[in-house]
Amino acid sequence: MSLRQPAKVLWYDRAKYVFLEFCVENSRDVKVDIEEHKLIFSCLNEDNIQMYNVIELYDRVQPKDSREKRSDRSITCFLRKWKEKVAWPRLTKENHKPAWLSVDFDNWRDWDTEEEAEMALAEHYLDLINNVKDKGAPPTMDDLDDLDIRLGSWHYLPAGPSCTDNMVFFCQTDSYATELLTEVVSCSPAQLKTENGGKKETLSGYNVILKDTVLFPEGGGQPDDRGLIGEVPVHRVTRQGPEAVHFVSSLLDPGSEVLVKVDWNRRFDHMQQHSGQHLITAIADSLYGYKTTSWELGRQRSFIELDTPTMTTEQAEAIEQLVNQKIRQRVPVIVRVITTDDPEFNQVRSRGLPDDHAGPVRIIDIEGVDANMCCGTHVANLSDLQVIKILGTEKGKKNKTNLIFLAGERVLKYAARSYSVEKSLTALLKNGPEEHIEAVEKLQKSVKTLQKNNLTLLRDLAVLTAQSFKNSPDRSKIFSLHRKEGDNEFMNIIANEIGTEDTIVFLTVGDEKTSGLFLLAGPPEIIDQVGPRAAKILDGKGAGKKGRFQGKANKMSQRGEVESLLQGVLNGTAPKEE
């Protein structure tokens, strides 16, 4: 058969990747050609029906870093974005979607607004990526973990050179200070580009420069602080030259005295993660000579990129053991300022100074462990880190290894979440934690068997339904049926069994009060006329060929109106379409 049919496509937008999952069971002759601006997909399903389309992508992708993975029920494509951290508001370049490509927007996921409950979905796709072997090593998925509900709006901070210039704010002098009485130097109209729910927004407000600030502007791999100037919330703090620029939504009077307060929970979390990174970096270097090339302070967990292609579990455990030993020893962390001609300057760890640097250099000195140039906020003693947990490693870019870690309060929250999940699984699975994996594997096998049996029953039911109609002595010219359980295959079997040369078949499946799928089959001269009108009545979209029209219906409750239209067409009383 060469008939082309709709195939549901689930797609998920991530910071670095776009995933397309073609839901096709028992596919054969799968061909996926990923090009920079389009994806060419084709296969045969188990009924020898051809699935094919050329999808013009919304934006450019990197074909060499993209992959596809086939499973029993789907083909998943992992498309590496050419421009990272740029959201895709839609799948294709055009506002319309290809006729057969049924994109399920209810399953779309936006990387900018995910909730913690959806981390399981991210982990699922991470597992899929790790199983891709037919085109070489899987791509690095380091953006999947950058979620955190507690810290508010999502902010992805790319790793960059440490901020080592001579800008010193009060927050750097005293990282534990939570407020500061200072003076407004200037307040000028400005705009801030943000994203909310995947929708780009531009906020109108003001850029405020203060005489000094207790709010840290982003730099050195650390995100910026949040807080208040008086009662006015600060939405972003950035550096412009030697100044910290605070974006606010309300006008502040230059020359006025204001009290600046920092969101301490956010600040202290950043201090713990940043100081934890310095400590891990120093220990990894001293134990194994692994240099840190970059790091990212993620919203839920952070990672350090180490200049080594691999790291063993034993090495990671040794690093974790030693860093926690240093925490228990209450090692002081001292902030010092030196000049570039100081003999110590060439002995401290750094990735280099900016070309336009002038003045002294700020040093973060973990006594007896590490001295590093950095502009970030840090704890005063390693004991304030509480504990560090290394979660594991993953393959990084260009023969690098990403070491994933948590520090301080994040470890406690991680333990609480893990225990909550364990407790829920224990109640659901009715067994101990050590038996959870085995129980889930059994459930997965049972579900797969039930799904297969259900499909077989649906096929048998479709045949029996069609035969019952065909054997009826007073059967009409129209066969209409709605069933909550079913799919396109169920409807196609009924239509094929009844035969549509002399009979009009109208079938729907799904929730009768909301949405589902529909199929119209019959003489081509009737279906070509009625199909688009039926789709319009059902508030859906469809496509047809050779006497068959099918698609998605958003108003299943209107199916009675379609039945009336079909009866009117047969009787010659149907009104013409306006």
KOLNU-456284 format. One record per residue (C-alpha): x, y, z. Coordinates in steps of 0.001 Angstrom, whole numbers, plus 500000, padded with zeros to 6 digits. Each point is the difference from the previous one (the first is absolute). Layout:
REM residues N
XYZ...
***
This chain:
REM residues 578
500000500000500000501166503526499274497287501817501949501488502604502342498423500478503406500236502419502933502680499203502567499927501648503403503220501864500761500933501028503533502642502705500196501875501537502878502008503219499960503162500050502132502753502562500446502355498160497643497811497380498306496621499480498373498556496487500264497533498580497449498350496700500843498111498400497094497504497627501604500028497104497500499690496442501252502092497176498499501559502233497355502137498675497133502257501523497357500592502992502251501889502825498307500868503234501803502040502652498209500799502990502233501138503083498124500711503521501246496544501391499166497809496935499621499373496429501077498989497312497486498190497088501619498523496847498517499088496497501107497474497211499553497744499078502890498906496464500800497156500261497474502389500987497185498638503550500063502632502552499035500790502894502322501917502762498258500550503728500264502566502749499598499829502268503055501402503497499506501405500735503463499346503227501839503698500707500412503385498618498970501381496809501626503370498249500078499600496739498010503303498469501154499009500360503668496432498776499438498814496421500409497004497699499573498935497026502110497498497306499036497899498079502544497070497608499626497412502785500067501807503113498807502919501635498210501539502838502007502219502672498432502379502096502101500713503234498124502889502120501277499105503700499702502387502226498103499195502815502429499878498797503580497538501384502544497693501337497266496432498742500464498051498580497044496404501312500193498945497495497345501378496980498208499956501171496384500950503203498201496487500423498638496947500754502137498229496972498489501099496454500731500358497264497345496681498286499395500923496612501391502199501255502843497777500141503084502055501974502524498657499455503498500538503374501660498581498676503262503229498024500281502292502902499089502504500948502683501763503343500282503480499976501561499437503425501566497029499147502232500211496354500998498875498935503427501958497611502210497373497302499513501046499822496352503597499051500822498992496370499472499295500846496358503416501577499618501624496936501550498054497798497578501440501822497021503461499938501559499727496207500128498962499932496352502983502134499047502386497736501878498686497000498068500744501536496595502944498032498652499547499761496247501508503413499266502766500201502541500055501436503482496765501673501138499921503798500288500537501650503359496722500879501680501323502403502604496988502315499850497449497438501244500722500575503666499856503783500093496637500174501783499154501193503482496627501033501351501306501809503065502201502451498135497220501487497872500276500892496335502299497856497841503400501513499212502575498058498021503537501286500637502615498836497519503448499300501355502438502819499332503236501504501202500227500965503645499296503620500793503350501216501307499990503758499479500166502685502644496258500502500499499266499422503679496484500437501354498837499745503589498593496522499285503546498894499096501526501628503068497449498305502291498151497125498343497956499448503166498526503515500003496253499899499303499285503744499692501725503290499307498997503658500392501236501801496909499187502777497503498400499982496546502503501407497492497853499809496868496702498588498722499363499825496258497232498399497886500899496512498765498574496718498763500664496420501057499418497022497683498612496968501816498132496792499234496851498924501797498372496678499190501989499743496797498787503418498911502580502735499579499140503208501805501583503407500243499551501729503345500126503764500198501683501460503057503134501744501162503713499322500318501174501139503421503605500610501011500723500239503733502946501466501843500677496426501190497982496794500044499377496902502057498620498240496883502529497989498003499975500472496208500547496816498034503609498999499340502632497335500618497509497243499204497549501229502660496458501300499268498930503429501242498166500696503244496350500980500497498731502359502646498355503345500740500946503646499706497692501450502619496764498175499151500800499711496280500954496498498750503253499651498047499487497772496955503583499849498695503487501210501017502666500298497297503436501562499572500668502946497741503595501065500290500752500715503645496289500269500931497322497598501173496742500723498156496749499074501759496863499602497851496825501021501850496431500748498921499524503236501986501701503404499781502509500839502757501164503529500733503732500662499436501624501243503197497471498235502233501142497676502768498758496415499653500266496737501929501055497101497761499124496468501151501170496716498501498009496788499540502153498114502514498824496487499165501018500441496359503282501719500926501075497388502554499184497179497610502239501618497373502763500461502584499845496320500941500070498760496408502759502412498940502290499253502934499221496316499559501160500239496395503304501604501054500578497218502529499161497141497612502118501575497247503010500244502319499655496418501279499498498531496500503159501791498885502081498969503026498914496336499927499998499270496270501251503088498185496573500579498424499703503685499099496660501827500044499192501570496608496561501434500895497099499571502382496300500794500185497928500849503036496762498256499038496597500670501478499762496587501653503476498519499647503342501285498738502818498472498022503726500511499568501561499312496614503298498155500533502712499622497392499932496209499922498088497644497682499011497655502835499747499790503769499431496804501937497422499567502749502838499402502446501631503327499068496736501897500470499507498340503396503557500915501048499393503656499073496713500024501928501638498464503068502827502536500067497851503115499416497697499001502853503030499399502193501091503603499326496486501195500901500168498168503353503415501578500653498365503461499856502577501413497592499808503832499739499258501692496653501735503373499784499408502762497456503134501962499125500877502697497475503442500036498341501631501894497152501067498438496698503685500625500850499709498061503269502152496793499889496917498054501101498106501053496876501656497351497828499363497281502562496226500259500314497633498002497812498284501903497206498867499731496377501526503412499289499140503664500417497870501998497551501994502028497455498681503279501423500723499108503638501531502679502208500616500211503735500140497387502766498834496406499820497591498263502390501173496629501374497805497329501644502370498065502261498873496679501501502724499786502605502569497343499148497821498636497157499585502502497174500474503632498971497969501159497008499132503304498324496221500504500181497449502806500364497167497864501449498499499820503470501337497204502230499643498487503458502455501108502691500666496461501194499606496621498303497792498905502897497267502195498503499903497647497028498511497387502384500556497100497582500785499310496335498484497128498039501432498959496638497097498489498062502138498566497214501628500852496695498950500261496373501755500368496681500833503646499260501080501856496903503252499343498152501302497152502171498975501717503232498124498560502988497231501777501888500018499342503733496525500657501440499705501145503608497801501520502703501121502075502968498408501073503277496231500398500170499611498422496571501237496687501398497363500134502747497264500834497517501198497242497677499916497492502871496499501147501006498719499694496413501622496597499581498489498722503247496583501335499034500198498183496669501245496838501722497147500155502511497407500467497252501445497122497963500003497763503069496306500707500540499142499467496321502131496916499371499349498389503387503626499023500526503280501321501405502267502543498265502527497323499050497285498254497946498680503076498172501971499507496782498996496377499637496342500865500660499983502792497404501603497731497400497228497453500582497355502718499691501505501220496739499854496496498552496397499618501185498974503329498498501604499113496671498150496694499959496697501668500890500468502634497308500665497312497422496940498033501136497888503159499962501039500751496425499110496454498974496574500297501661499369503354498331500823498511496600497685497042500639497262502368501192500404502101496859499541496938497784496952498797501967498448503480499911500383500181496228498654496469499468496968500705502193499138503004497845500573498137496731497785497086501129497136502292500973497139499514497474498773503586500346503334501789500113500002503637498944502253501888497619501768501623502962501880498219502769500819502240502975501773498962503194501745501665502948502231498136502436502015501478502857502777497410499655501579499704496606502449501466497534500454500611496279500697496324499372496723499012501694498056502359497720501869498968496845499315496303500632496262500662500309499974502086496820501978497393498074497809497112501211496713501748499178501155501253496617499329503554498970498972499748496376496283500373500832500078500802503736501040503148501841501921499192503183500308502671502738502070498944503020501336501849503041502129498918502977500921501871503177498259501963502730496472500716498797499906503370501783503398501308498934502384498905497238501021496913498063500449498617496487497547499663497128499807498131496681497688500452497039500048497419497204497770499387497018499560500868496338502727502534499093497541502503498470498183500197503345502986499866502336501909502680498056497005502275500488499108499135503597503419499323501594501212503615500420496540501099501159499913497236502614503444501012501277498769503581500311496921498920501960502175497920502332502430502935500380502836497844498772502328499366497097500344497100497640501288498755496699498558497677497414500725497888496961497891497637497851496795500096501972501473500166503490500314503105502202501252499872503572501580502170502631499639501498503461496732501315501475499947502538502831496200500057500434498852496394500059496647501156501323499194501320496504500084496562498380496178499978499798500150503016497725502368498088497695497553497082499885497222502417498980502228501433497296500720496519498603496302499117499984499253503263498250502600499290497322498415496610499275496518501516499891501114502981497935498829502402502713503375501038501440500614503762499831502907501092497859503120501182501802500251503777500227
***
